[in-house]
């Protein structure tokens, strides 16, 4: 009979923390563009890793959060199933070096296959994908491929009140409060979760978006 604690770990109800973060080479870390977020994530986004960003609804500022990272890529980035067709003039205004390549695939299995193939490509600077839901097997597989090919990858998913264990390196939750985007770190490499803290993404939003936010 399994020990009760082992059953909780298997169900993903117990987070297995570490006393100290493992050392990551500086070249494996990508500056997030936000000094406080860098500190909270132990130096920035880790390459060769899958990062989850949970949102209550689309267009909450998730792309503004990622903009500094996307700007820094010398190679084009792939967007898989963005919730709206990317508007290149708007992205050019944000000083992206190259227009993103985007793909719409309604079949989840096909979208996952495309995501996995993209992670193996040396022609891409980063991969961003939107999924309504991903099971633990799919996340584990994507994390393994991202690690093997040292790719920078992000998955944007709906907000989860009770998150089950997943193989993401970092898991963030975004929410607007008091006219600021709040970023909570519900899982991070080698550390305990961190409560929500403001992130100044409004400076990257067009004026009309800042007013609506």
PEUR-V931551 format. One record per residue. RES is the residue in three letters. SS is DSSP state (helix for helix, strand for strand, loop for the rest). PHI is phi as a letter, one per 30 degrees, with the letter a starting at -180 (none if undefined). NEAR is the number of other C-alpha atoms within 12 Angstrom. Layout:
[[RES | SS | PHI | NEAR] [RES | SS | PHI | NEAR]]
//
This chain:
[[UNK | loop | none | 6] [UNK | loop | d | 9] [UNK | loop | d | 9] [UNK | helix | e | 12] [UNK | helix | d | 15] [UNK | helix | d | 15] [UNK | helix | d | 13] [UNK | helix | d | 16] [UNK | helix | d | 18] [UNK | helix | d | 18] [UNK | helix | d | 17] [UNK | loop | i | 18] [UNK | loop | c | 17] [UNK | loop | b | 20] [UNK | loop | d | 25] [UNK | loop | c | 22] [UNK | loop | d | 17] [UNK | loop | b | 14] [UNK | loop | d | 10] [UNK | loop | b | 13] [UNK | loop | d | 17] [UNK | loop | d | 15] [UNK | loop | d | 14] [UNK | loop | c | 21] [UNK | loop | d | 15] [UNK | helix | e | 14] [UNK | helix | d | 15] [UNK | helix | d | 21] [UNK | strand | c | 25] [UNK | strand | c | 35] [UNK | loop | e | 31] [UNK | loop | d | 32] [UNK | loop | j | 26] [UNK | loop | b | 28] [UNK | helix | e | 19] [UNK | helix | d | 22] [UNK | helix | d | 32] [UNK | helix | e | 22] [UNK | helix | d | 21] [UNK | helix | d | 33] [UNK | loop | c | 35] [UNK | loop | i | 32] [UNK | loop | k | 29] [UNK | loop | k | 33] [UNK | strand | d | 45] [UNK | strand | d | 37] [UNK | loop | d | 35] [UNK | loop | i | 33] [UNK | strand | b | 39] [UNK | strand | c | 43] [UNK | strand | c | 43] [UNK | strand | c | 43] [UNK | strand | b | 41] [UNK | strand | c | 40] [UNK | strand | b | 32] [UNK | loop | d | 23] [UNK | loop | a | 21] [UNK | loop | d | 23] [UNK | loop | i | 26] [UNK | loop | d | 34] [UNK | loop | j | 36] [UNK | helix | d | 42] [UNK | helix | d | 35] [UNK | helix | d | 32] [UNK | helix | d | 36] [UNK | helix | d | 38] [UNK | helix | e | 32] [UNK | helix | e | 27] [UNK | helix | d | 37] [UNK | helix | d | 39] [UNK | helix | d | 30] [UNK | loop | d | 22] [UNK | loop | d | 28] [UNK | loop | d | 18] [UNK | loop | c | 24] [UNK | loop | d | 26] [UNK | strand | c | 37] [UNK | strand | c | 38] [UNK | strand | c | 36] [UNK | strand | c | 38] [UNK | loop | h | 30] [UNK | loop | d | 30] [UNK | loop | d | 27] [UNK | loop | b | 15] [UNK | loop | d | 16] [UNK | loop | e | 21] [UNK | loop | c | 16] [UNK | helix | d | 18] [UNK | helix | e | 13] [UNK | helix | d | 16] [UNK | helix | d | 24] [UNK | helix | d | 17] [UNK | helix | d | 17] [UNK | loop | d | 25] [UNK | loop | i | 19] [UNK | loop | d | 26] [UNK | loop | d | 22] [UNK | loop | b | 23] [UNK | loop | d | 27] [UNK | loop | d | 31] [UNK | strand | d | 26] [UNK | strand | b | 29] [UNK | strand | b | 28] [UNK | loop | c | 24] [UNK | loop | b | 21] [UNK | loop | d | 17] [UNK | loop | d | 15] [UNK | helix | d | 21] [UNK | helix | d | 16] [UNK | helix | d | 16] [UNK | helix | d | 28] [UNK | helix | d | 33] [UNK | helix | d | 21] [UNK | helix | d | 27] [UNK | helix | d | 42] [UNK | helix | d | 32] [UNK | helix | d | 23] [UNK | helix | d | 34] [UNK | helix | d | 39] [UNK | loop | c | 27] [UNK | loop | d | 25] [UNK | loop | d | 21] [UNK | loop | d | 19] [UNK | loop | c | 30] [UNK | loop | d | 35] [UNK | strand | a | 45] [UNK | strand | b | 48] [UNK | strand | b | 43] [UNK | strand | b | 43] [UNK | strand | c | 39] [UNK | loop | b | 34] [UNK | loop | d | 25] [UNK | loop | a | 24] [UNK | loop | b | 29] [UNK | loop | d | 21] [UNK | helix | d | 19] [UNK | helix | d | 16] [UNK | helix | d | 25] [UNK | helix | d | 31] [UNK | helix | d | 22] [UNK | helix | d | 25] [UNK | helix | d | 42] [UNK | helix | d | 35] [UNK | helix | d | 24] [UNK | helix | d | 29] [UNK | helix | d | 34] [UNK | helix | d | 26] [UNK | helix | d | 20] [UNK | loop | c | 27] [UNK | loop | h | 30] [UNK | loop | c | 40] [UNK | strand | c | 48] [UNK | strand | b | 47] [UNK | strand | b | 44] [UNK | strand | b | 43] [UNK | strand | c | 42] [UNK | strand | b | 33] [UNK | strand | d | 29] [UNK | loop | e | 25] [UNK | loop | b | 23] [UNK | loop | d | 11] [UNK | loop | b | 15] [UNK | loop | d | 27] [UNK | loop | d | 24] [UNK | loop | d | 27] [UNK | loop | b | 34] [UNK | loop | d | 33] [UNK | loop | d | 41] [UNK | loop | d | 38] [UNK | strand | b | 41] [UNK | strand | b | 39] [UNK | strand | c | 41] [UNK | strand | b | 41] [UNK | strand | c | 38] [UNK | strand | a | 32] [UNK | strand | d | 28] [UNK | strand | b | 15] [UNK | loop | h | 11] [UNK | loop | i | 19] [UNK | strand | b | 24] [UNK | strand | d | 31] [UNK | strand | c | 30] [UNK | strand | c | 35] [UNK | strand | c | 31] [UNK | strand | c | 34] [UNK | strand | d | 36] [UNK | strand | a | 35] [UNK | strand | b | 41] [UNK | loop | d | 36] [UNK | loop | i | 22] [UNK | strand | a | 24] [UNK | loop | d | 24] [UNK | loop | e | 23] [UNK | strand | b | 23] [UNK | strand | d | 19] [UNK | strand | d | 22] [UNK | strand | b | 25] [UNK | strand | d | 25] [UNK | strand | b | 33] [UNK | loop | d | 24] [UNK | helix | d | 32] [UNK | helix | d | 27] [UNK | helix | d | 22] [UNK | helix | c | 27] [UNK | loop | d | 27] [UNK | loop | e | 18] [UNK | helix | e | 11] [UNK | helix | d | 11] [UNK | helix | d | 17] [UNK | helix | d | 20] [UNK | helix | d | 12] [UNK | helix | d | 15] [UNK | loop | d | 21]]
//
